[in-house]
C-alpha cells in the first residue's frame, strides 16, 4: 500500500483519483508514525517549495522522510523537496539528492511557467519508466526546475534548456511532471512505482 504525505502542500485529490482508477490502495501519512504503515511513500506538492518545506518541518515529518529506506516518489514540488536547495524562498530542503532547484527566469527565453504537455527523454533503463516509450509526453506546470546531472537524472525534458524531468538516488525517485494528469503513461508510471521494492 502507498502512503501519501498529507502536509497541506499537495494536490491530493487528483493523485488519489488516479490511484483509484488504476486500483492502487493508499492511505494518508499525517505524522511520522504513519510512515511505518506503508510499503511505499508519495510526496505530492504544488506551489512554493520553501513554504512546502516549512510545512514538512512543522509536521515533524522532514527528518523521518530523509531516513526512509523504502521507495519514495516525489511529484512536482515533492520532487524539488528531495534536493539540497531551492531558489524559491532561498530554502534549504531535504538534502537527499545533491542538486539545486533553480528558476527558469533569466535562464531561458521561453515563457515562464513551463506549462502543458512536453516529451521526456529516457537515456537509460529505469524501473519507473518500464513500459513507457522514450519521448513520451507528460503534463508539466512549473517555474522552477532541477538542474541536470547525469548521475541522478533518469529522464530529461527540454524547455529552453535540458532539465531533470525525473531523478533517482537509491530508494528516492522524483518526477517534475504530474503523472496523475498525464494519461496512460502517467498511470503506467504510478503502477511501476507501486511495484518497486
C-alpha positions in Angstrom: 0.0 0.0 0.0 1.1 3.6 -0.7 1.2 6.3 1.9 0.6 9.8 0.7 2.3 12.5 2.7 -0.6 14.8 3.7 1.2 18.0 4.8 -1.0 20.7 3.2 1.1 21.3 0.1 -0.2 18.7 -2.3 -2.9 18.4 -4.9 -4.0 15.1 -3.3 -7.4 14.8 -4.9 -6.1 14.3 -8.4 -3.5 11.9 -7.2 -5.9 9.8 -5.3 -8.3 9.8 -8.2 -5.6 8.4 -10.5 -4.7 5.7 -7.9 -8.3 4.8 -7.7 -8.5 4.5 -11.5 -5.7 2.0 -11.6 -6.6 0.1 -8.5 -3.8 1.0 -6.2 -4.6 1.1 -2.4 -3.4 4.1 -0.5 -3.7 5.9 2.8 -2.6 9.2 4.3 0.6 10.0 6.2 -0.3 12.7 8.7 2.5 12.2 11.3 5.9 10.4 11.5 4.4 7.2 12.9 2.2 6.7 9.8 5.3 6.3 7.6 5.7 2.8 9.1 2.2 1.7 7.9 3.0 1.7 4.2 5.5 -0.1 1.8 5.9 3.0 -0.4 5.6 6.7 0.1 4.5 9.5 -2.3 5.3 13.2 -1.5 2.9 15.3 -3.7 3.3 19.0 -3.9 2.1 22.1 -5.7 3.0 25.8 -5.1 6.0 27.1 -3.2 9.0 24.9 -2.3 10.1 27.0 0.6 6.6 27.0 2.1 6.2 23.3 1.5 9.5 22.6 3.3 8.3 24.6 6.2 5.2 22.5 6.4 7.2 19.3 6.4 9.4 20.6 9.2 6.4 21.8 11.2 4.7 18.5 11.0 7.9 16.8 12.2 8.0 14.6 9.0 11.1 16.0 7.4 13.9 14.1 9.3 11.9 10.9 9.2 11.4 11.1 5.4 15.1 11.7 4.8 15.9 8.4 6.7 13.4 6.2 4.8 14.8 3.0 3.2 11.5 2.2 1.4 10.7 3.5 -2.1 9.7 7.2 -2.1 8.3 9.2 -5.0 8.3 13.0 -5.0 5.9 14.7 -7.5 6.5 18.2 -8.8 7.3 20.3 -5.7 7.6 16.9 -3.9 10.4 16.1 -6.2 12.1 19.5 -5.6 11.9 18.9 -1.8 14.3 16.0 -2.3 17.1 18.4 -3.5 19.5 20.4 -1.4 18.3 23.9 -2.0 15.6 25.9 -3.9 15.9 29.4 -5.2 12.1 29.6 -4.4 12.3 31.1 -1.0 16.1 30.6 -0.8 15.2 27.5 1.1 17.3 24.6 2.3 15.4 21.4 1.5 15.7 17.7 2.5 19.1 17.3 1.0 18.6 13.7 -0.2 19.7 14.4 -3.8 22.7 16.8 -4.0 21.2 19.1 -6.7 19.7 22.5 -6.7 16.2 23.7 -7.7 16.5 26.8 -9.9 14.2 29.4 -11.5 13.7 29.4 -15.3 13.6 33.2 -15.3 16.8 34.7 -16.7 18.0 31.3 -17.9 15.7 30.7 -20.8 13.9 32.8 -23.5 10.7 30.7 -23.4 7.6 31.7 -21.5 7.6 31.0 -17.7 6.0 28.9 -16.2 6.6 25.9 -18.3 3.0 24.6 -18.6 1.4 21.9 -20.7 2.5 18.7 -22.4 6.1 18.0 -23.2 8.2 15.0 -24.1 10.8 13.4 -21.9 13.9 11.5 -22.9 14.7 8.4 -21.0 18.5 7.9 -21.5 18.8 4.6 -19.7 16.6 1.9 -18.3 14.6 2.9 -15.3 12.2 0.9 -13.2 9.9 4.0 -13.0 9.7 4.2 -16.8 9.2 0.4 -17.5 6.9 0.0 -20.5 6.9 3.7 -21.3 8.4 4.7 -24.7 11.2 7.2 -25.0 10.0 10.7 -25.7 6.5 10.0 -24.3 4.6 13.1 -23.3 3.8 14.2 -19.7 2.0 17.2 -18.2 4.1 19.9 -16.6 3.3 23.0 -14.6 6.3 24.7 -13.0 8.5 27.8 -12.9 11.4 26.1 -11.1 13.5 23.1 -12.3 16.1 20.7 -11.0 19.4 21.0 -12.7 20.5 18.2 -15.0 23.2 15.8 -13.6 24.0 12.5 -15.4 24.4 10.7 -12.0 20.9 11.4 -10.7 18.8 12.3 -13.8 16.7 9.4 -15.1 14.7 11.5 -17.6 15.3 14.8 -19.3 12.9 17.4 -20.6 13.9 20.3 -22.9 12.3 23.7 -22.4 14.9 26.4 -23.3 17.4 24.1 -21.6 17.7 20.5 -20.6 16.5 19.8 -17.0 15.7 16.8 -14.9 12.2 15.6 -15.6 12.9 12.7 -13.3 15.6 11.9 -10.7 16.7 8.9 -8.7 19.1 8.3 -5.8 18.9 5.0 -4.0 15.3 4.4 -3.0 14.2 8.0 -3.7 12.6 8.9 -7.0 11.2 12.2 -8.3 9.2 13.4 -11.3 8.8 17.1 -12.2 5.6 16.4 -14.2 2.3 15.3 -12.9 1.8 11.6 -13.6 -1.8 11.8 -12.2 -2.6 14.3 -15.0 -0.6 12.6 -17.8 -3.0 10.0 -19.2 -2.0 6.3 -19.7 1.8 6.9 -19.5 1.4 8.7 -16.2 -0.8 5.9 -14.9 1.8 3.4 -16.0 4.5 5.3 -14.1 2.4 5.1 -10.9 1.8 1.4 -11.5 5.5 0.9 -11.9 6.2 2.8 -8.6 3.7 0.6 -6.9 5.8 -2.5 -7.8 9.3 -1.2 -6.9 10.8 -3.0 -3.9 
